[in-house]
Structure formats: C-alpha cells, structure tokens
Amino acid sequence: MSTIIMPEPDLAILDRRDEIIAALERALPENNVISELAETIAYECDGLSAYRCPPLAVVLPRNTQEVAAIMRTCYELGVPVVPRGAGTSLAGGALPTADSIILGTARLNQHLDIDIPNRFIRVQTGVTNLSVTGAVEDQNFFYAPDPSSQLACAIAGNIAMNSGGAHCLKYGVTTNNLMGVTLVQADGEIITLGGEHLDTDGYDLLGLICGSEGQLGIVTEAVLRILPKPEGARPILIGFDEPETAGQCVADIIKSGILPVAIEYMDRLIIQVTDKFSGAGYPDVEALLIVEVEGSEAEIDQQLEKISAIANKLNPAALRQSHSEEESAMIWKGRKSAFGAVGQLNDYMCLDGTVPVSKLSDVLKAIGELSKKHDMQVGNVFHAGDGNMHPLILYDANKLGDLERAEAFGADILRLCVEVGGCLTGEHGVGIEKRDLMGVQYTGTDLEAQMSVKDCFDPNWLLNPAKVFPLALSAARRNRAVRP
C-alpha cells in the first residue's frame, strides 16, 4: 500500500450525492454534469497515475459565469472542488477525493483576443499551451513557456503549477509571462487581477495566484505575454563519459555569462531509450547536454563557439552542432519524447526537485549512490540551466512493495535537493506527491503563514483538498472550518 494517504470521505456529503448533483444540474445548461461512475472513472487520476479515486461528479463549464454558478452551489452545500486542466499533472495536483467534484476546464477552450501591438493574447484557460503559440505564430510571435506536455497541457494547469519548460532559462516560467487573470473565488465571486499591461499597482495578488495549485480560486481567463520570434536558433550536442563532468559544464557555461535559451541534460538510460524511440541520432555517451542559443546567424555562431571552447576544456566525448532546421527539430524531438519513451520500459515516478546549478555535479553523484542504496533504476532528464531536475524512478506497479520503495527513493532525492540549498519543486508543484515533505523545507511558522493565506481566499477549505499542505494540518484546518 502506498505511503501517500488520502483523507476518508465526508459521509454526510456522500449521503447527499443526489441532492448535490441535482443542484449542479439546475445551475448549469444541459449535459454539463457527469455523474455516472463509468464516466467519472476517466477523471480518477492525473499524470501521477499511481494514485486513483473517482470523484463524486464532474462538471464541465463553458464560461466564467458557469464556473461562478458551480462555485456558489458547492460553497452553499459545503462540497469540495478539485480544479482540473488537461490532467497532465505529475504531482497528483488534480487527484479527486470521493466526496469532491471535478471542475474541468476542457470546454473553456476559446482564444478571446489577440493584440500584437501590445504583445498579449487573452484566452480561456482550457486552451492547450501549444495552441497559444499556434494562434500567433503566423504573425511571427510565440508564447515562451514550453513544458514537455505542451501539446496536451492546459493553461489552467500551467498557471496552477507555475509551469516552465526547456526554454525557461532565458524566458522565465509562467509567472514571468502572465499579465492578468479572471478568478472565480470559493464563494463564486468573480474578480480580475492584473490585465492587459505589464505591471499593476498594489499587492502582487497575481503573483500569489500563479503557482497556488488551485488552492485559492479557479482561473477561467488569462492574459498572456507573447514575444516576437527570434531571428534564428540552433542547438549543440555535448556528450561526456562522466555525468559529473556534464554537470560541471553546465555550471561553467552559466558562470561565463552566456545566456543560452535552453540547457537540457540526459543520462545514458534516457539517451538510449529516447534515441530508439525518436531516431534522434544521439551519441553513445554517459551524459548528454543539449544547449540552444538564438539570435542572428553571426550571434549564434559566436555563442556556440564560446560554448564549444568551454566544453572542450572538459574533454567531451562528443560535440556536434546542428546545421539545419530539420536536424534541430530531430534533436528536440528526442528530448521532448523522453517521458513517453521511458514509459515503454516500466512504470515510473517523475520528480521535480530544484538545486543550485553549482551543485549539479554533487547531486548527480548522490542520486547514483541512492539508486544503489534503494536498488532501483533511475533516469535523469532535466532543465539543467536552472537546476530543475527530473529524476525518473522506474518501478513495477504490479510488484508488491515496489511503489513504496519508489516513494522512499524519491523522498530521499527531494530531501537531498533541499539539503544542498534547493527546493522541493521547480514546475510540477507540490500536489499530493510532496505535501508531507513540506516540513523538510518549511518550518511550522512558515506553513502557518501559507495556510493563513488560504484561510483568506478559501475559509471553508473546499478548494483542491488534501494537496500542498501536510495532510494532518489541512485536515485540522478543514475540521475547524466545518465545526468551528
């Protein structure tokens, strides 16, 4: 049995199931509520599929007003609400409880406004990440955050988890590219934060919402910053026979003052499986870096020359520049397909700890030692430029005790990240995966301050239950709200 525990459902809510479903059906147009078990099972888990629980019901609104109607109904009836984008969360961020409803954003799928002169696009938050760039690329613009799941993941989830991606080294993560949101609060009130401008006065409530993991409200619309496409971009592959040397190369590149648009890392296991999966043509090495720079052809050549010189001081086993758009696309195809490719080997748990770049070499060595200690295979693929690590721990879901061993291994890696000056998450969020490790990074006073913020936005603790905060603390808060 997993060591990650979900709370027992509120029997009083389950006893009122028919009443709750009927109230939701009255609040919404026809065919927006899913309540049959055979259909709700499709929503029982997200990308962290080791943990599953069918919800009480699923609602699929089409606009902000319908979301507000749902929230008012649930607030009045005391029903927990779990917001769900595309369900690609790797931290269990959209895992329901048996007494909660799923509020899905799949039908919030409209691009509402594009303003090229002022460099923004307004969207409903159920649109996919990649579709944002698709809406503006014919005018030579793009949306910068690019998580590996960008073909499927929704802007709603990107905002909830403050997602990044391979190119966040230069362009930042979601919070750096988010200008405004329309937020439906726990009681159904609609508010607007930020807007169609680069900054706003007063408290930075927009910064508070981005990365809040659905704990503070439901974001239904977003104003996103769009950028002119660079003149050109080109990656270079750098292979090493020692993982620690690859980590040193990353630190040396950052220390030199060069700012690549991306620095990605893959170890031997990931190199082999992604190469077979994608046909990318990667070299046979222990560790591989993909370093991409952009600008004019002269700027690209100059930057790649400097990066090559830095790498050559460390005696790389392979050094290869891309010389065409087709070759560049193939290099990135391999990296972008890593998670899917590893899924052909076994079940896996994908972590998300972040460490100082200067500590990459030490952490990679320590992860190797932990792999031997736990006797479990791990593949490393991550955004090396900002130290956002994604160890993939392989396990067999059908083998008794394997999931628990993977959880213990993962917890040790995350503790290691904090010990070296990093943090528990870079872009996947806390969800259920890391909630009971929050005490490793934060003191009791820190957690109390964070929960006090939730008290203000969600006094009844109905939003996204059993996530982010250690279960005992959040359960006590919920009980206090229900039975003051």
Summary of the structure (lengths in Angstrom):
residues: 484
radius of gyration: 22.6
end to end distance: 33.6
largest distance: 70.0
contacts: 1733
relative contact order: 0.12
helix: 41%
strand: 20%
